[in-house]
Amino acid sequence: MSIPAQRRTFAIISHPDAGKTTLTEKLLLFGGAIHAAGEVRARGQNRRARSDWMKIEQARGISVTSSVMTFERGGIVFNLLDTPGHEDFSEDTYRTLTAVDSAVMVIDAARGIEAQTRKLFEVCRLRDVPIITFINKVDREGRDPFELLDEVSDMLALDVAPLNWPAGMGGEFKGLYDLRTHEFLRPDGTGTNAAGETVQTGGLDDPQIDALCGPIAQRLRDQAELALGGYATLDAELYRKGALTPVLFGSALKDFGVEALIDALAEFAPSPRPQPAQRNGEAVAIDPGDPQVSGFVFKVQANMNPQHRDRIAFLRIASGKFRRGMKLRQVATGKAIAINSPIFFFAQDREIADEAFAGDIIGIPNHGVLRVGDSLVEKDDVSFTGIPNFAPEILRRVRLGDPTKSKQLRTALTDMAEEGVTQLFKPVIGSQWIVGVVGQLQLEVLISRLEAEYRVAASFEASPYETARWISGEPAEVKRFIEDNRPAMAEDRDGAPVFMARDNWELNYVTQRETAIRFSATRERA
C-alpha cells in the first residue's frame, strides 16, 4: 500500500448540539491522540473540547472555527478536520470541505436531520464528498431507528446501509448489534451505560442474544432482520461515489459505536482524491500520485497561541512527497517560500513535520505571506480552484473605543481578513473601512477576538449598505460603472472592485439595468 493510500482526511459535520465535539474527542481518544476526554467530565472548564481553543468557544461550548487533528490507528493516518456547526460559519466550513476526501455526518437520534445538517450535506454533494452517517445519543430517548433511516434516505436522496443496530433506546438501551460481524457491544454494568465488553455471537438466533437483551431480545431480532432485508447492503464503490451512506448508531458520550466508526473510515473511506485545478486556463485534476509537490491553503489562523502571536496557514498536500525545508512557489505572486518549520497537529499538541504526503494537512507559520486560496507548487504551474470568498450578508462600520489604538485595529482587521473570518472593504469615497461577515455570530467572534487577542475595545455601528457584489466585465464598461456609481463603490483588500448595495431591491435593480456588468456573490483569488 502506498503512503497516500494510508491517509484518511475527513471532516465532521452536524447541526449544533448533535454531539460533534464530543465525537471528535472520542475519536482522538480511541486513536491515542489524547489520554482523557476533557469535555465529558463535570461542567465548566473540563467541558470544552480540545479542538475549541478560542475564548468565545470555551465560554459558550460551541465550535466557531475549524481545527485540524491528526492521529494514527492500525497503520492508517487519520486527518480529522473539525468544522463549525453554527450556521453563521458556513463559509469557514465550506473551505474546510474543500480539503477533505470524506465526511462524517452526525445526527441527533431524537431530532433527526436538522437545517444546518442539510446545508452542510448539500455542500458535500456539490464536491462529491462521500458521507458516513453517525446517529448519536441512542442511549437517550429518541426516534424510531427506521424513521431516522428513512428520513436520511428521503431528505438526502441517498441509499442507506446500516452497519449496526441499537438494542433498544433510552431507558431500554442494552447495547449495539453489529449486522456484519454479529458482535454485540454491551454496557459495562456500572449503571452508567458506558460501553463495556464485546461479545461474539453466532447471529441473531444465538441464545446469547436473550441473555444480553432480556425482554427486548425478540424486538432486536425482528428489527435487525427487517433492516438487513429492507435496506441496501454496503457497497464501497457506491459510497465513494456519494450515492450511498453507511449508517452507524452509537453514543459518543458513552463510547458506543466510536471504534466501529474509526474502523469503517479505515476500511471504506477514500484515500486522497484528485484535486481540481487550472493549468494555462484549462481545468485539470491533480493526481495524488504525481511526484511534484503541490497543495493549497484552505485556512489561515492567527493567535492560536496568543503568547507568541503566531499565524498558521493550513496547507492540504495534494500531490508529491513534501520534505521539511523545501522551497515551494506561491503561484499568485511567483515568490519562492522556504518552509522550514512545518507542523502537524495532534489535538492541542504540535510536532515538526519532517515529511508529508498527499492527504496530509500541515501548518506553515508565516507573517501574512500566505492567504486563503493560495496554491503552492514545487515546479508545475497549477492553481487549485474551488476555494472562494463569499459575499457578506451583514456590513458594519467599526467604532473604536480608544482612538489611540487605530493601528492595532487595522492590524487586527487585516489579520482576520487574511484568515477569511471577515471581508474588509475600503469605500472609494471616505476613509472608514467596512467589515463584512456572513452571519451575526461572526460579529460577536470578531469583537471577542479584538479584545482577547489584540486588547482593542470596539463595537459596531450600522453601515448604509446591506450587501455587496464583486463586479467584472470589459475594462471600459467596468470603468464607466465605477465612475457612475462612485458613492456605492469600494475595493476589497486585493483591490478588486465591489458594488455596495443599500438593500436587495437596489441590487436587483442595478443588476437588471447593467447587463454589461457581471455581479458575483463569490470570488476566487487570482
Sequence and secondary structure as in RCSB ss.txt:
>XXXX:A:sequence
MSIPAQRRTFAIISHPDAGKTTLTEKLLLFGGAIHAAGEVRARGQNRRARSDWMKIEQARGISVTSSVMTFERGG
IVFNLLDTPGHEDFSEDTYRTLTAVDSAVMVIDAARGIEAQTRKLFEVCRLRDVPIITFINKVDREGRDPFELLD
EVSDMLALDVAPLNWPAGMGGEFKGLYDLRTHEFLRPDGTGTNAAGETVQTGGLDDPQIDALCGPIAQRLRDQAE
LALGGYATLDAELYRKGALTPVLFGSALKDFGVEALIDALAEFAPSPRPQPAQRNGEAVAIDPGDPQVSGFVFKV
QANMNPQHRDRIAFLRIASGKFRRGMKLRQVATGKAIAINSPIFFFAQDREIADEAFAGDIIGIPNHGVLRVGDS
LVEKDDVSFTGIPNFAPEILRRVRLGDPTKSKQLRTALTDMAEEGVTQLFKPVIGSQWIVGVVGQLQLEVLISRL
EAEYRVAASFEASPYETARWISGEPAEVKRFIEDNRPAMAEDRDGAPVFMARDNWELNYVTQRETAIRFSATRER
A
>XXXX:A:secstr
  TGGGEEEEEEEE TTSSHHHHHHHHHHHTTS SS GGGSSSSGGGS TT  SHHHHHHT   S EEEEEEETT
EEEEEEE   SGGGHHHHHHHHTT SEEEEEEETTTBS HHHHHHHHHHHHTT  EEEEEE TTSS   HHHHHH
HHHHHHT EEEESEEEES GGG  EEEETTT EEEEE SSSS  EEEEEE SSTT THHHHHHGGGHHHHHHHHH
HHHHHS    HHHHHTTSEEEEEE BTTTTBSHHHHHHHHHHHS     EEEEETTEEEEE TT SS EEEEEEE
EE SSTTTT EEEEEEEEESEEETT EEEETTTTEEEE  S EEEETTEEEE SEEETT EEEEE SSS  TT E
EESSS  EE    EE  SEEEEEEESSGGGHHHHHHHHHHHHHHTSSEEEEESSSS  EEEESSHHHHHHHHHHH
HHHH   EEEEE S SEEEEEES HHHHHHHHHHTGGGEEE TT  EEEEESSHHHHHHHHHH TTSEEESEE  
 
